[in-house]
């Protein structure tokens, strides 16, 4: 089956290569022309997925129309801030029968909509599926096992997508809690920043990490339920599973932001060093705003926001963790 992939960054390339390795033709769009040429000519993507030889059935293009016209399944692997600007150009050309699989994880600052909700608004006629879970691209691209969640309303659509993805080392599970599965993937980015701060301060205590991640999971579930998700979703792969993977992975940009904060870098310096603020920071602002409107307490997230803006130091955040953030 021909499959479309919009965005050939780290995750998009890894998932596209997985689908191609399963025997399917994949056409992927990428803004960076150098990445497109390298994938097509050398079957590598050293910018976003170094060390991986890509299956020749994964082809790249700079023409977005090649991806949205014919493929019956189109994966969205864009940073959330680029969804509207990129996909808005092809709203009329997108096949109304194409299943859209969202892998973007973020919240629009202006509308308050998640990436999945934004796609639903932009393409109301298309069936849509949310993919989330512990899926560090650099790991599963090397054949390290993982299990993710596909959330959607139609079981046949879920089966269609699972047949593209399932392999001996990459497995999918189904859910009908679309908002919960997405929010698990969105919210975990916030709290990965905190664990990165611990590493940046040289804190290796297993007890401390376990306490932090447990309370982070509780806070994720609290805001998630307030936004309409089911609490049990946050106890499974797209909640606790994704939180653990992102928080502990050396490849996590959100964790790296925490490490840089612990080293004393300012927010502007971090943006300059990383090129762009990680999704966790962008999500943090939106979630604190929503939590205020819904009267939901998020003291841990508020503490991370205060560190990012220089109101408290990383050391003070860590030292006051038990006293101030555990109610």
C-alpha positions as CSV (number, residue, x, y, z in Angstrom):
1,X,0.0,0.0,0.0
2,X,1.3,3.5,-0.9
3,X,1.6,5.5,2.2
4,X,2.2,9.3,2.7
5,X,4.4,10.9,5.3
6,X,4.3,14.6,5.9
7,X,7.6,15.5,7.7
8,X,10.8,13.6,7.4
9,X,12.4,14.6,10.6
10,X,13.5,12.2,13.3
11,X,10.2,10.5,14.0
12,X,8.8,10.8,10.4
13,X,11.8,9.2,8.9
14,X,11.9,6.4,11.4
15,X,8.2,5.5,11.0
16,X,8.4,5.9,7.2
17,X,11.4,3.5,7.1
18,X,9.5,1.1,9.4
19,X,6.5,1.0,6.9
20,X,8.9,0.7,4.0
21,X,10.7,-2.2,5.7
22,X,7.3,-3.9,6.1
23,X,7.0,-4.0,2.3
24,X,5.1,-0.8,1.5
25,X,6.0,2.1,-0.8
26,X,6.3,5.4,1.2
27,X,6.4,8.9,-0.3
28,X,7.4,11.5,2.2
29,X,7.4,15.3,2.1
30,X,10.2,17.3,3.6
31,X,10.8,21.1,3.6
32,X,14.6,20.7,3.6
33,X,15.7,20.0,0.0
34,X,19.1,18.6,1.2
35,X,17.3,16.0,3.3
36,X,15.1,15.1,0.3
37,X,18.2,14.6,-2.0
38,X,20.1,12.6,0.6
39,X,17.2,10.2,1.2
40,X,16.6,9.6,-2.5
41,X,20.3,9.3,-3.5
42,X,22.1,7.8,-0.4
43,X,19.1,6.2,1.5
44,X,20.2,8.0,4.7
45,X,19.1,11.0,6.7
46,X,22.1,12.0,8.6
47,X,20.5,15.3,9.8
48,X,17.6,13.7,11.6
49,X,18.3,10.0,11.9
50,X,22.0,9.3,11.7
51,X,23.4,5.8,11.6
52,X,20.4,4.3,9.9
53,X,20.4,2.9,6.3
54,X,16.9,3.6,4.9
55,X,14.8,1.2,2.9
56,X,14.8,2.1,-0.8
57,X,11.0,2.0,-0.8
58,X,11.1,5.2,1.2
59,X,11.1,8.1,-1.3
60,X,11.2,11.8,-0.5
61,X,9.8,14.8,-2.3
62,X,9.6,18.6,-1.9
63,X,6.2,18.6,-3.6
64,X,3.5,18.3,-0.9
65,X,0.9,17.5,-3.6
66,X,2.6,14.2,-4.3
67,X,1.9,13.1,-0.7
68,X,-1.8,14.1,-0.3
69,X,-3.3,13.1,-3.6
70,X,-3.0,9.3,-3.9
71,X,-2.0,7.6,-0.7
72,X,-5.0,6.1,1.3
73,X,-3.1,6.7,4.6
74,X,-1.1,9.9,5.3
75,X,1.0,10.2,8.5
76,X,1.5,13.7,9.9
77,X,5.0,14.1,11.5
78,X,5.3,17.9,11.7
79,X,6.2,20.1,14.7
80,X,2.8,21.2,16.0
81,X,3.5,24.9,15.2
82,X,3.7,24.1,11.5
83,X,0.6,22.0,11.0
84,X,-1.8,24.8,9.9
85,X,0.8,26.7,7.8
86,X,1.9,23.5,6.0
87,X,-1.4,21.6,5.6
88,X,-3.4,24.7,4.9
89,X,-1.8,24.8,1.5
90,X,-3.3,21.5,0.5
91,X,-6.7,21.5,2.2
92,X,-8.5,21.2,-1.1
93,X,-6.2,18.6,-2.6
94,X,-6.3,16.1,0.3
95,X,-8.3,13.1,-0.5
96,X,-11.4,13.0,1.7
97,X,-11.0,9.2,2.0
98,X,-7.4,9.3,3.3
99,X,-6.9,8.2,6.8
100,X,-4.8,10.8,8.6
101,X,-2.5,9.5,11.3
102,X,-1.3,12.3,13.6
103,X,2.0,12.0,15.4
104,X,2.4,15.7,16.2
105,X,2.1,16.6,19.9
106,X,1.3,20.1,20.9
107,X,-1.3,22.7,21.6
108,X,-2.0,25.8,19.6
109,X,-1.4,28.9,21.8
110,X,-4.2,30.9,20.2
111,X,-7.1,28.4,19.9
112,X,-6.2,26.0,22.7
113,X,-6.7,23.1,20.3
114,X,-4.4,20.1,20.3
115,X,-2.7,19.0,17.1
116,X,-5.2,16.2,16.7
117,X,-8.2,18.6,17.2
118,X,-6.6,21.0,14.7
119,X,-6.4,18.3,12.1
120,X,-10.0,17.4,12.7
121,X,-11.1,21.0,12.2
122,X,-9.0,21.3,9.0
123,X,-10.1,18.0,7.5
124,X,-13.5,17.2,8.9
125,X,-14.3,14.6,6.3
126,X,-11.2,12.5,6.8
127,X,-11.0,9.6,9.3
128,X,-8.3,10.5,11.8
129,X,-6.2,8.4,14.1
130,X,-3.8,9.4,16.9
131,X,-0.5,7.6,17.4
132,X,1.4,7.9,20.7
133,X,3.4,5.9,23.2
134,X,7.0,5.2,24.1
135,X,8.5,5.7,20.6
136,X,12.0,7.1,20.7
137,X,12.8,7.1,17.0
138,X,16.6,6.5,17.3
139,X,15.8,3.3,19.2
140,X,13.0,1.6,17.3
141,X,14.8,2.5,14.0
142,X,17.6,0.1,15.3
143,X,15.1,-2.6,15.9
144,X,14.7,-2.2,19.6
145,X,11.2,-3.3,20.6
146,X,8.4,-1.0,21.6
147,X,4.6,-0.9,21.7
148,X,2.5,2.2,20.9
149,X,-1.2,3.1,20.9
150,X,-3.4,3.9,18.0
151,X,-6.6,5.8,19.0
152,X,-9.6,6.2,16.8
153,X,-13.3,5.7,16.3
154,X,-13.3,3.1,13.5
155,X,-11.8,-0.3,14.1
156,X,-11.3,-1.0,10.4
157,X,-9.2,2.2,10.1
158,X,-7.2,1.2,13.1
159,X,-6.5,-2.2,11.6
160,X,-5.5,-0.6,8.3
161,X,-2.9,1.5,10.0
162,X,-1.7,-1.3,12.3
163,X,-1.0,-3.5,9.3
164,X,1.4,-0.8,8.0
165,X,3.2,-0.5,11.3
166,X,3.3,-3.9,13.0
167,X,6.5,-5.8,12.8
168,X,8.3,-8.3,15.1
169,X,9.7,-5.4,17.1
170,X,7.1,-2.6,16.7
171,X,3.6,-3.4,17.9
172,X,0.4,-1.4,18.2
173,X,-2.5,-1.5,20.6
174,X,-5.9,0.2,20.1
175,X,-7.9,2.8,22.1
176,X,-11.0,4.9,21.6
177,X,-9.8,7.6,24.0
178,X,-8.3,9.9,21.3
179,X,-8.0,12.9,23.6
180,X,-6.4,10.9,26.4
181,X,-3.9,9.2,24.1
182,X,-2.9,12.5,22.6
183,X,-2.7,14.4,25.9
184,X,-0.4,11.7,27.3
185,X,2.0,12.4,24.4
186,X,1.6,16.1,24.8
187,X,1.9,16.5,28.6
188,X,4.9,14.1,29.1
189,X,7.1,16.6,27.2
190,X,6.6,19.1,30.0
191,X,7.8,16.8,32.8
192,X,10.7,15.5,30.8
193,X,12.2,19.0,31.3
194,X,12.2,18.4,35.0
195,X,14.0,15.1,34.9
196,X,16.6,16.8,32.6
197,X,17.2,19.4,35.3
198,X,17.9,16.6,37.8
199,X,20.6,15.2,35.4
200,X,22.0,18.6,34.9
201,X,22.4,19.0,38.6
202,X,24.0,15.6,38.9
203,X,21.1,14.0,40.8
204,X,21.0,10.3,40.2
205,X,18.8,9.1,43.1
206,X,16.4,6.5,42.0
207,X,14.1,7.3,44.9
208,X,14.0,11.0,43.8
209,X,13.3,10.1,40.2
210,X,10.6,7.7,41.1
211,X,8.8,10.2,43.3
212,X,9.1,12.9,40.6
213,X,7.7,10.7,37.8
214,X,4.9,9.4,40.0
215,X,3.8,12.9,40.9
216,X,4.2,14.1,37.3
217,X,2.0,11.2,36.2
218,X,-0.6,12.3,38.7
219,X,-0.5,15.8,37.5
220,X,-0.8,14.7,33.9
221,X,-3.9,12.6,34.7
222,X,-5.5,15.5,36.6
223,X,-5.4,18.0,33.8
224,X,-6.1,15.2,31.2
225,X,-9.4,14.2,33.0
226,X,-10.3,17.9,33.2
227,X,-10.0,18.1,29.4
228,X,-12.2,15.1,28.9
229,X,-9.8,12.1,28.9
230,X,-10.2,8.9,30.8
231,X,-7.8,8.5,33.8
232,X,-6.9,4.9,32.9
233,X,-5.3,6.1,29.7
234,X,-2.6,7.9,31.6
235,X,-1.7,4.6,33.3
236,X,-0.9,2.9,30.1
237,X,1.5,3.3,27.1
238,X,0.6,6.8,26.0
239,X,0.7,8.1,29.5
240,X,3.1,6.6,31.9
241,X,4.9,4.7,29.2
242,X,5.6,7.8,27.1
243,X,6.5,9.8,30.2
244,X,9.2,7.3,31.2
245,X,10.6,7.0,27.7
246,X,10.9,10.7,27.0
247,X,12.1,11.6,30.5
248,X,14.9,9.0,30.5
249,X,16.0,9.1,26.9
250,X,19.3,10.8,26.0
251,X,17.7,11.7,22.6
252,X,14.9,13.8,24.2
253,X,15.0,17.5,23.3
254,X,12.7,18.3,26.3
255,X,15.1,16.5,28.7
256,X,18.0,18.4,27.1
257,X,16.2,21.7,27.8
258,X,16.1,20.8,31.5
259,X,19.8,19.9,31.4
260,X,20.6,23.3,29.9
261,X,18.5,25.1,32.4
262,X,20.4,23.3,35.2
263,X,23.6,24.6,33.6
264,X,22.4,28.1,34.0
265,X,21.5,28.9,30.4
266,X,18.6,31.4,29.9
267,X,15.6,30.7,27.8
268,X,16.9,32.8,24.9
269,X,20.3,31.0,25.1
270,X,18.5,27.6,25.0
271,X,16.5,28.6,22.0
272,X,19.6,29.8,20.2
273,X,21.5,26.6,21.1
274,X,18.7,24.2,20.1
275,X,17.4,26.2,17.2
276,X,13.8,26.2,18.6
277,X,12.1,25.8,21.9
278,X,11.1,22.1,22.5
279,X,7.5,21.1,22.4
280,X,7.4,20.8,26.2
281,X,8.1,24.5,26.7
282,X,5.4,25.5,24.2
283,X,2.9,23.1,25.8
284,X,3.8,24.3,29.3
285,X,2.4,27.8,28.6
286,X,-0.8,26.6,27.0
287,X,-1.5,24.0,29.7
288,X,-1.0,26.4,32.6
289,X,-3.4,28.8,30.9
290,X,-6.0,26.0,30.5
291,X,-5.5,24.8,34.0
292,X,-6.1,28.2,35.4
293,X,-9.4,28.5,33.5
294,X,-10.5,25.0,34.6
295,X,-9.4,25.5,38.3
296,X,-7.0,22.6,38.1
297,X,-3.8,22.6,40.2
298,X,-0.5,22.0,38.4
299,X,2.2,23.1,40.9
300,X,4.9,21.0,39.3
301,X,4.3,22.5,35.9
302,X,4.2,26.0,37.4
303,X,7.5,25.3,39.1
304,X,9.1,24.3,35.8
305,X,7.7,27.5,34.2
306,X,9.2,29.6,36.9
307,X,12.6,28.0,36.4
308,X,12.5,28.5,32.6
309,X,11.8,32.2,33.2
310,X,14.4,32.7,35.9
311,X,12.0,33.3,38.8
312,X,13.5,30.4,40.7
313,X,16.8,28.5,40.2
314,X,16.9,24.8,39.2
315,X,18.5,24.1,42.6
316,X,15.6,25.8,44.4
317,X,13.1,23.9,42.3
318,X,14.7,20.6,43.2
319,X,15.2,21.4,46.9
320,X,11.6,22.5,47.3
321,X,10.2,19.6,45.3
322,X,8.8,17.6,48.2
323,X,7.8,20.6,50.3
324,X,6.0,22.7,47.8
325,X,4.9,20.4,44.9
326,X,3.6,17.4,46.8
327,X,0.1,18.2,48.2
